[in-house]
Amino acid sequence: MAGGRVACCFSRSRRRQTLSVNQHGNVSRFEVLHRRARIPHFGNIAALSGPAVPDASADFEPLIDEIYEASVMADRWPPLLDRLAAVVDGEGALIFAAAPGVPRWLSSERIYGRVERWTRSPYAQRNPRGERLVPNTEARFLTDLDAFTEAELDAEPFYSELLRPNGLGWCVGTTIRSPAGDTLVISIEKAYAKGPVERATAEKLDILRPHLARAAVLSGRLGFERARIAVNTLDLIGLPAAAVTQTGRAVAANPSFLALGLAVQVGANDQVQFASSAAQIMFKEALTVPSSLIKAGRSIPVAGSEVNAPFIAHVLPLRLSGLDLFAGAVSIVFLTPVTQQRSPGPELLQALFDLTPAEARIASLVIDGKSVDSISKIQRVSLNTVRTQLKSVFMKTGVDRQVDLVRLLGQRHGQPTL
């Protein structure tokens, strides 16, 4: 990799196209890809999804193109899911991580509201599909009738009380292993009144499965690449940092973090380990209790020792612009000494929270204690513009007030934010 850019190419027998990802992980140029992908540092990802299934129908060529577009542009997944649903005359489709904690999912626009109600219901974490269909790791699409009789479906409240009243009731889906180790489920939802998905239709969808698997892998790898860029950005201003999964496994760590010695180490199985047992417990809690990360992350005080000065470990959820589903629940842990006086600069805020340059400048000024009025004068923009951009900053950083933003990222006069 050179100049902070990631090059990627896909090839097929008749054409070859490329894409380019800039230092912020954004795609600046791409063309549709098929079959095989090789990314520096990641290797050939075609092997990760198993052997290719021969194309049985040229009708799927445009849809396969859309699958690979979505692999590098997260906002293409919802319309792609609508296109998948059209194959079975479905209402829509969704893709979600079958993992504990706050649900991570994407859906087609047509069923977004219905899926949102689903994820907020008791059935989000426990339902008969999750018990019978999701554990089936066969590399093919399965229907409800592959795991249930119609009598069993009629007796399940999940179907009779949630799906059918909301215009759903039948599905065809498959599971894919993500780079983060999660099981991703692609589920195409069909109205109960239209009847079940035929086995022949499920087999037709099997043609698309290898392409969907490769696309999910690439989306996950791009998410990890953004995490790596974020921790390297922190290294430029002297902050030790690592990107970690929900289990505490480091997927990226900058040289400053790796040079910390005994205070914090990346140990066996790439697990981040604090020498302080109290700090380790709080660190694990911050990662494994999703609600602790939704609003403002967590700051963990770590006492000094004979060889290490005291410091604060900050755990923040990393915003991956829609790639979170594929890369997993990734957080950044970065360390600051208790005497840290400076707040993060705009460039760092932009990398961490996917802010625009204008939003990052405003966030940095707020953290430095500037009022909305003074920011308006400094930036030479209207008060309404500042307020609008500040609302966007709040949404992306997960806070509700200016004081919460300062507590999250500002360290003043040696007072840690706890």
Secondary structure, DSSP 8 states (H G I E B T S, - for coil): -BTTBEEEEEE-SS-EEEEEE-TTS-EEEE----BEEEETTTEE-GGGG-S------GGGHHHHHHHHHHHH-GGGHHHHHHHHHHHTT-SEEEEEE--SSS--EEE-GGGHHHHHHHHTSGGGT--HHHHHTTT---SS-EEGGGT--HHHHHH-HIIIIIIGGGT-EEEEEEEEE-TTS-EEEEEEEEEGGG----HHHHHHHTTTHHHHHHHHHHHHHHHHHHHHHHHHHHHHTT--EEEE-TTSBEEEE-HHHHT-TTSEEE-GGGBEEESSHHHHHHHHHHHH-THHHHSS-EEEEE---SSS--EEEEEEE---TT-HHHH-S-EEEEEEETT------HHHHHHHHT--HHHHHHHHHHHTT--HHHHHHHHT--HHHHHHHHHHHHHHHT-SSHHHHHHHH--BTTB---
